[in-house]
């Protein structure tokens, strides 16, 4: 084979390598999650909005019905035991409005790290947003606290409805979620209130008009323990844990701090 022929072959090989490299730039974002199953993408959509990314909190304490109350909220959460070792760290802030000492409506905005196993090595993160209303359906006396000898305990049963949105949880994939639940809180003691709570519910993840599988449904339950009126009458601290009963979702846990302006 002549030297000229070898040079021509090497030139053609270099040209094809360049074409392949450019092609990979265009197909790699889609190829990253092409191997993920529909179930994995549906679960990730749920884990990427506030309902799956942030820890649950207790129902608000019933207050005077002569006033409305404004509050702020800071939350941080992560998920352990996921299918690929990701933790999906998330942090968010919110504003809540409590109408006449009862039901609450709040907005949330935050940021979450992406699942790098699905999104690729330069995965970065994405924003997340939420809207949630919580209704105190029934507030009673020491029905449960009486078993522990606390006659000052308060039991509250409520309902909640939430909407979440997260753009670009994966390339070309957005997430919208809807959820409904029936939380239960039990507050005990006097000066500093210790509250335990459970937040069972069901959620739907939607593609929001982007690429991805159809809508999925998941059952989930949150648990938690908190201290209300921590240091002053306005501050509450909660430690929450959540489990999505679907696939290898692990457990989501985190901390929430709320502050309410009192009249």
Backbone torsions as a table, in degrees:
resi	resn	phi	psi	omega
1	UNK	NA	131.2	-176.4
2	UNK	-74.7	161.0	177.7
3	UNK	-61.1	-37.6	-179.1
4	UNK	-65.1	-40.6	179.5
5	UNK	-64.0	-42.7	178.6
6	UNK	-60.5	-39.8	179.5
7	UNK	-65.5	-39.3	178.8
8	UNK	-64.5	-43.2	178.7
9	UNK	-63.0	-43.5	178.9
10	UNK	-62.9	-37.2	178.2
11	UNK	-65.5	-41.7	177.4
12	UNK	-64.8	-40.5	-179.8
13	UNK	-62.8	-42.8	179.2
14	UNK	-63.4	-39.3	179.2
15	UNK	-63.8	-43.2	179.6
16	UNK	-66.0	-37.7	177.5
17	UNK	-62.4	-39.2	177.8
18	UNK	-65.2	-41.6	178.8
19	UNK	-63.1	-42.9	179.2
20	UNK	-63.8	-39.8	179.9
21	UNK	-63.0	-43.0	178.2
22	UNK	-64.9	-40.6	179.8
23	UNK	-62.0	-38.2	-179.7
24	UNK	-63.6	-32.5	179.1
25	UNK	-62.2	-32.6	-177.3
26	UNK	-85.9	-31.9	-174.0
27	UNK	-95.9	-16.8	-174.5
28	UNK	-63.1	-40.3	179.2
29	UNK	-59.6	-42.3	179.9
30	UNK	-72.0	-36.4	-177.7
31	UNK	-67.7	-26.1	-178.1
32	UNK	-59.7	-45.2	-178.4
33	UNK	-102.5	4.4	178.3
34	UNK	-65.4	-28.3	-179.2
35	UNK	-81.1	-14.5	178.3
36	UNK	-73.5	140.0	179.2
37	UNK	-75.7	163.6	176.5
38	UNK	-59.2	-38.5	-179.2
39	UNK	-63.3	-41.6	179.6
40	UNK	-64.6	-40.9	-180.0
41	UNK	-69.2	-39.8	177.5
42	UNK	-62.0	-43.3	178.4
43	UNK	-63.7	-43.0	179.5
44	UNK	-62.2	-38.2	177.4
45	UNK	-60.1	-40.4	179.8
46	UNK	-69.7	-37.9	-179.1
47	UNK	-73.8	-10.6	-173.3
48	UNK	-99.0	-3.8	176.4
49	UNK	-109.9	168.7	-174.4
50	UNK	-52.7	-34.9	-177.7
51	UNK	-62.0	-32.6	-179.3
52	UNK	-106.1	-13.9	-175.5
53	UNK	-98.4	-21.6	-174.1
54	UNK	-119.3	151.7	-176.3
55	UNK	-71.8	151.1	176.4
56	UNK	-72.1	154.7	176.2
57	UNK	-129.3	163.8	-177.6
58	UNK	-75.9	161.3	172.0
59	UNK	-60.1	149.6	179.7
60	UNK	-66.5	150.2	176.4
61	UNK	-67.5	133.9	174.3
62	UNK	-59.6	137.4	-177.8
63	UNK	-130.6	-178.2	-178.9
64	UNK	-58.3	131.8	179.5
65	UNK	-81.9	6.4	176.2
66	UNK	-89.4	-4.9	-174.8
67	UNK	-137.5	155.7	166.5
68	UNK	-100.5	155.6	-175.2
69	UNK	-133.1	139.6	173.2
70	UNK	-109.5	144.1	179.1
71	UNK	-145.2	161.2	175.0
72	UNK	-121.5	159.1	-172.1
73	UNK	-144.9	135.4	172.3
74	UNK	-120.3	133.6	-178.0
75	UNK	-138.2	145.6	175.2
76	UNK	-141.8	137.8	-178.5
77	UNK	-150.5	161.5	173.5
78	UNK	-150.6	160.8	-176.7
79	UNK	-115.4	128.2	-179.3
80	UNK	-109.8	148.8	176.0
81	UNK	79.8	25.6	179.9
82	UNK	-72.3	167.8	-177.4
83	UNK	-58.3	-29.9	-174.0
84	UNK	-123.9	11.3	178.5
85	UNK	85.9	-0.8	177.2
86	UNK	-68.8	154.3	178.0
87	UNK	-114.9	-11.0	175.3
88	UNK	49.7	49.1	179.6
89	UNK	-55.8	137.0	-178.8
90	UNK	-139.9	147.6	175.1
91	UNK	-140.6	142.9	-175.5
92	UNK	-154.6	162.6	174.5
93	UNK	-132.0	154.6	-178.3
94	UNK	-148.5	164.3	175.6
95	UNK	-125.3	131.9	-178.0
96	UNK	-122.2	146.0	175.9
97	UNK	-125.2	120.5	179.6
98	UNK	-104.3	117.2	-175.4
99	UNK	-86.0	120.4	176.3
100	UNK	48.9	41.6	174.6
101	UNK	70.9	12.4	-176.7
102	UNK	-123.0	-102.2	-174.4
103	UNK	-71.1	154.3	-174.0
104	UNK	-128.4	141.2	168.8
105	UNK	-125.2	136.6	-175.7
106	UNK	-144.5	155.8	175.6
107	UNK	-118.0	151.3	-176.6
108	UNK	-136.9	141.5	173.2
109	UNK	-140.5	138.5	-177.5
110	UNK	-164.0	-164.1	-175.5
111	UNK	-142.8	141.4	-179.8
112	UNK	-136.7	141.6	172.3
113	UNK	-70.2	142.5	178.7
114	UNK	-76.9	166.0	171.8
115	UNK	-77.8	102.4	-173.3
116	UNK	-67.8	-24.8	178.5
117	UNK	-66.8	-32.7	179.2
118	UNK	-94.0	-33.2	-174.9
119	UNK	-90.2	-14.7	179.7
120	UNK	104.1	172.1	-174.4
121	UNK	-64.0	-33.6	177.9
122	UNK	-95.6	55.6	-168.4
123	UNK	-75.9	-37.3	179.5
124	UNK	64.6	-137.4	-178.3
125	UNK	-153.6	-174.3	-178.9
126	UNK	-148.6	159.2	176.4
127	UNK	-79.2	160.4	173.1
128	UNK	-143.8	146.7	-176.6
129	UNK	-138.9	151.9	-180.0
130	UNK	-152.7	155.9	174.1
131	UNK	-133.7	129.3	-175.4
132	UNK	-143.9	138.2	172.7
133	UNK	-120.3	139.2	-178.3
134	UNK	-128.9	127.4	-173.7
135	UNK	-116.4	126.0	174.2
136	UNK	-80.1	105.8	-177.3
137	UNK	-81.2	-42.5	-175.3
138	UNK	-149.5	127.9	174.7
139	UNK	-121.8	123.3	-176.7
140	UNK	-128.2	-175.3	-179.1
141	UNK	-82.6	-154.8	-172.2
142	UNK	-78.2	52.4	179.6
143	UNK	-58.9	-45.9	179.3
144	UNK	-95.1	-40.5	-179.3
145	UNK	-61.5	-25.3	179.9
146	UNK	-62.4	-27.9	177.6
147	UNK	-64.1	-23.0	179.7
148	UNK	-103.1	11.5	177.5
149	UNK	77.5	16.0	-179.6
150	UNK	-105.6	104.3	-179.1
151	UNK	-81.7	-3.6	178.4
152	UNK	-99.3	4.6	-177.5
153	UNK	-68.3	153.3	178.7
154	UNK	-127.4	131.2	178.2
155	UNK	-111.3	128.2	-178.2
156	UNK	-126.3	128.7	175.2
157	UNK	-113.6	136.3	-176.6
158	UNK	-142.4	-176.5	173.9
159	UNK	-132.1	152.5	178.6
160	UNK	-143.5	151.3	180.0
161	UNK	-138.6	128.0	-176.3
162	UNK	-134.0	153.3	174.7
163	UNK	-131.7	136.3	178.7
164	UNK	-132.0	153.6	179.2
165	UNK	-144.2	137.2	175.9
166	UNK	-143.6	121.0	177.9
167	UNK	-84.7	147.8	170.8
168	UNK	54.8	47.0	174.0
169	UNK	-67.2	-27.8	166.8
170	UNK	-141.3	163.8	178.2
171	UNK	-53.8	124.7	177.6
172	UNK	69.0	14.2	179.7
173	UNK	-124.3	123.5	174.2
174	UNK	-107.0	169.0	178.6
175	UNK	-136.4	133.6	167.4
176	UNK	-124.9	139.4	178.5
177	UNK	-132.8	147.7	173.7
178	UNK	-127.9	140.3	179.6
179	UNK	-146.9	151.3	174.1
180	UNK	-132.1	150.1	-178.2
181	UNK	-156.6	171.6	177.7
182	UNK	-134.6	83.7	-177.5
183	UNK	-73.8	153.7	177.0
184	UNK	-132.9	129.6	179.3
185	UNK	-127.1	142.7	175.6
186	UNK	-128.0	116.1	179.5
187	UNK	-105.0	134.8	-177.4
188	UNK	-130.2	165.9	-179.7
189	UNK	73.4	177.9	-172.0
190	UNK	-111.1	-77.2	-171.6
191	UNK	-60.4	-50.3	172.9
192	UNK	-111.9	119.8	-176.2
193	UNK	-88.0	127.2	174.6
194	UNK	-101.7	123.9	-174.8
195	UNK	-120.0	134.0	170.0
196	UNK	-113.9	148.8	-173.9
197	UNK	-153.3	158.5	175.2
198	UNK	-137.1	141.5	-173.7
199	UNK	-132.4	71.3	177.7
200	UNK	-71.0	147.6	179.8
201	UNK	-171.0	-177.9	177.5
202	UNK	-135.7	144.1	-175.7
203	UNK	-135.5	151.1	176.7
204	UNK	-122.0	133.0	174.9
205	UNK	-105.2	137.2	-173.6
206	UNK	-129.3	149.5	-176.8
207	UNK	-77.5	-11.5	178.0
208	UNK	58.5	35.4	178.0
209	UNK	79.1	3.4	178.9
210	UNK	-98.0	-173.1	175.9
211	UNK	-69.1	164.9	176.6
212	UNK	125.2	173.3	-176.6
213	UNK	-72.1	170.7	178.4
214	UNK	-69.3	179.4	-178.0
215	UNK	-60.9	139.0	176.0
216	UNK	-120.3	156.0	179.0
217	UNK	-120.6	140.2	-178.4
218	UNK	-139.8	141.7	171.2
219	UNK	-93.3	143.0	-179.5
220	UNK	-148.9	156.3	178.5
221	UNK	-143.6	137.0	175.5
222	UNK	-113.4	151.2	176.3
223	UNK	-132.5	157.0	177.7
224	UNK	-172.0	168.0	178.1
225	UNK	-139.3	135.6	-177.3
226	UNK	-142.2	166.7	174.2
227	UNK	-120.6	117.7	177.7
228	UNK	-98.2	146.9	-176.0
229	UNK	62.2	47.3	-178.0
230	UNK	-81.0	107.2	-179.2
231	UNK	82.0	-31.5	175.9
232	UNK	-156.2	174.0	-174.8
233	UNK	-74.2	-9.1	-172.6
234	UNK	-100.1	-18.0	-169.4
235	UNK	-106.0	131.0	175.2
236	UNK	-125.4	144.4	177.7
237	UNK	-127.4	133.5	-177.5
238	UNK	-130.6	139.5	169.7
239	UNK	-111.5	119.4	-173.2
240	UNK	-122.3	151.9	178.7
241	UNK	-134.9	137.6	-178.7
242	UNK	-134.8	144.0	176.5
243	UNK	-128.5	126.9	172.5
244	UNK	-96.5	122.3	-174.8
245	UNK	-86.6	68.6	-178.0
246	UNK	-165.5	124.9	176.2
247	UNK	59.6	-161.7	-179.9
248	UNK	-94.3	74.7	-174.7
249	UNK	-95.4	-8.9	-178.7
250	UNK	64.0	-150.7	-180.0
251	UNK	-130.3	138.3	176.8
252	UNK	-102.2	130.4	177.3
253	UNK	-141.6	158.2	-178.8
254	UNK	-179.2	-170.3	-176.7
255	UNK	-128.9	145.2	177.3
256	UNK	-132.2	138.7	176.1
257	UNK	-125.9	127.0	179.4
258	UNK	-121.3	150.1	176.8
259	UNK	-136.3	129.6	-178.7
260	UNK	-117.4	131.6	175.2
261	UNK	-81.0	119.9	-179.2
262	UNK	-95.7	146.3	179.5
263	UNK	-69.2	NA	NA
